[in-house]
Structures are given as structure tokens and as C-alpha cells.
Amino acid sequence: MIKKFKLKHFDMLLQSDIDYAYFMQELDGYVNKRWLRKRKFKKSFFRTHALIEQIKKIELKNVLINPDFKMKAPDNIDSITFSAMMSIHNYISKPSESLSESIATVVTMVCYSEKYRGDFEVGGYRFDSFKKQIMNSPALDVMGLYNRINKQLDDSNTFWEKLFLEVNTTDEDYDNAEGYRMKSFNVINTIKNICNDFNYTEKQAWQVPYALTQTNSLSKATQSYVQDRMRSIKEDRMKSQRKNHL
């Protein structure tokens, strides 16, 4: 019976006044007919009420992925397209939908390329159709997948941040000049670099795996870091040589 509790039902469960009549129909298949009413109403109500109380006690963030869930998801979150990853980060920073809609949107973005061939694109018939399918999937199965996705996103962010920090150079003048404002151009620069380095069009660049865009950016950051270190070493050597000649 718990499998009949779909992701779309979450929002109604969060309401202050739960519509048990709706859930009796959705979860227990209760049909409101006079000749059935007296005999089956109470049994259906108690079954539905018990199930809802059971679900309300579940710590959703601790729900694990169901290995039997048929939804195809990437093994590595960094294999999704750059477009999908940027869409996810942008969406998570300012979600504008209900709980179930937000969960469905993120899962759709992550799993889209596993279901469909061709370019990733938010909106449109295929995206909306897939999202609707997720909304009508068992809630706990989707929640388990969503929790795994969240962990993978956190792990990905931590992994890349650590690598970029290792080749990050601090410049006091740059900081004083509010260089942080350049971060808003990171996505544009990433696309430009992919286009130049791989001879891709802008449309193609958006569809490359996120891991490739990050590796390419890390390569350039490392090159800049090494050049900066070489320049610093040469300057120190020249200063030392001048002192020795005095």
C-alpha cells in the first residue's frame, strides 16, 4: 500500500488539514458509493490513517535508495552535462516550487540524459513529461534517489573546490579591487574555453560532461598557478643575485 503513496502526495500531506477522503481514494482505492459506505468506510479510513501516520514518522533525509527502483540515474553526478549541472545549481539556490515539485525537478535534471538521447533542455514536452512521471512514482523510491543525488552534489562540490584551492593564487591588489566580481563570468569563460579548446559551437559546449568542463578549467588554473610560481621563483633568484653583487 505504501507504494501507492506517490511523490505528488507529499504536498497534501504537509497541509494542516489532511484530506483523508482524497487519500482513501488514492491509497486504498475507496469508492464512495452508498451500498459500500457503511461496510467499508471505517476500514478504509483506518488503513489510510495508519499509513499516513507511518509515512509522517519517516525521516525523509535518511531514506536510502531502493535498488529495485527502475529510474535510471548516472553513477557519477559529474557525468551529466554542464548545462544540467548549471541548471541544478541555479535552481537549488532559489527553488520556486512546492516540496514535491522541487524534488521532481532536481531528479529530472539529473536523470534526463539517462532517459533521452539528444541535448539536455529544461522545459519542453520531454522534460515536463519525465517530471510528471517522477511525480507519479512511489514517493520513498524517489526520495531515496534524491538523497543520493544530494550527497553526490555535495561530494562533487567538495572535490572540485579542494582541487581548485590547491592551485588558487591570492593577490591582495586583486582582492582590494573587488576581483570577486569576476566570478559572475565563470560560466561564460568556461563555455568560451570549451569552444576554443575543442572547436565546439556554444550549443555543443553546453552539452559536454560537467567533469570535462571542470578538468579543462582546472588545467588552465594549474597552468596559471605554475607560471605565477615560476615568475615568483625567478624574481627571488634575481633579488638574491643582486644582493650577492653588492
GIWO-V953686 format. One record per backbone hydrogen bond with DSSP energy under -0.5 kcal/mol. NH is the residue of the N-H (numbers start at 1). CO is the residue of the C=O. If there is no record, write none. Layout:
nh: <NH NH>
co: <CO CO>
//
This chain:
nh: <4 5 6 7 8 9 10 13 14 15 18 20 23 24 25 26 27 28 28 29 30 32 33 36 37 38 40 41 41 44 45 46 47 48 49 50 51 52 53 54 55 56 57 58 60 62 63 67 69 79 80 82 83 85 86 87 88 89 90 91 92 93 94 94 95 102 103 104 105 106 107 108 109 110 111 112 114 115 115 116 127 128 129 130 131 132 133 134 135 136 137 139 142 143 144 145 146 147 148 149 150 151 152 153 154 155 156 157 158 159 160 161 162 163 164 165 166 167 167 168 175 176 177 178 179 181 182 183 184 185 186 189 190 191 192 193 194 195 196 197 198 199 200 200 205 206 207 207 208 210 211 212 213 214 215 216 217 218 219 220 221 222 223 224 225 226 227 228 229 230 231 232 233 234 235 236 237 238 239 240 241 242 243 244 245 246 246>
co: <1 2 4 137 135 6 7 9 10 12 16 18 19 20 21 22 23 23 24 25 24 30 31 33 33 34 36 36 37 40 41 42 43 44 45 46 47 48 49 50 51 52 53 55 58 59 60 65 66 76 77 208 206 81 82 83 84 85 86 87 88 89 90 91 92 98 99 100 101 102 103 104 105 106 107 108 111 111 112 112 123 124 125 126 127 128 129 130 131 132 134 5 138 139 140 141 142 143 144 145 146 147 148 149 150 151 152 153 154 155 156 157 158 159 160 161 162 163 164 165 171 172 173 175 174 178 179 180 181 182 183 185 186 187 188 189 190 191 192 193 194 195 194 195 201 202 203 204 205 80 78 209 209 210 211 212 213 214 215 216 217 218 219 220 221 222 223 224 225 226 227 228 229 230 231 232 233 234 235 236 237 238 239 240 241 242 243>
//
